[in-house]
């Protein structure tokens, strides 16, 4: 496993046309030996970009994740929860939209990890 606060070693980049959605799957895994929950946070979308975070059932978590944070609920040891990140450039979008999703353990908030995405408008 790779751990970093800047997404190094845990990043994905996609290029899409305006109006076309880039889709990323993000796994939050509990590598500990006790059940834990995690608070996920990320910045809001850049101007000209639409960003949506969803849980595995399709529920929209965007306002929570880009706000105070979203709690995963209990994650058993060595188990994971998968999120879907959808990033779409509008016609007005420029360049790239880098995003960094950070997960912090609720048992030990000093234990954090991050994954990055970079979506480029073609």
C-alpha positions, -999 to +999 in steps of 0.1 A: +000+000+000+010+036-006+003+064+018+008+101+011-008+134+019-004+148-016-017+118-036+018+108-048+017+072-061-021+073-059-031+096-088-050+091-120-052+115-150-079+115-178-085+137-208-121+144-220-139+167-243-163+194-230-195+179-218-180+144-215-176+129-180-143+116-166-151+088-141-128+077-113-132+050-088-118+058-053-113+031-027-111+039+010-095+009+027-090+002+064-055-012+067-058-013+104-066-042+127-098-027+142-130-013+127-126+024+119-145+051+100-130+078+079-138+114+072-134+123+035-128+159+023-119+175-010-120+209-025-149+223-046-147+222-084-129+249-103-149+273-123-162+257-155-160+222-141-187+200-126-177+176-099-198+149-082-188+124-056-211+094-051-211+064-028-214+028-041-252+031-041-252+063-062-260+087-034-246+122-040-220+131-014-206+162-031-219+188-007-206+168+023-172+159+009-165+195-004-179+209+029-172+198+064-165+162+053-183+129+049-181+100+073-178+066+057-194+048+086-177+017+099-151+000+077-140-034+090-103-043+090-089-048+055-123-039+040-130-009+018-156+014+005-157+026-030-167+061-042-172+073-077-159+107-087-174+122-119-156+153-134-171+171-164-156+202-181-181+227-195-174+246-228-160+274-206-136+251-187-099+257-192-069+235-188-070+209-161-090+203-129-068+187-102-086+173-072-072+157-040-094+135-018-082+132+017-092+104+041-086+108+079-091+081+104-117+089+130-099+067+156-067+085+150-071+117+130-033+120+126-035+090+102-044+104+068-041+094+032-049+111-001-056+103-037-054+127-066-071+130-099-063+154-128-089+159-155-078+177-187-102+193-211-093+183-247 
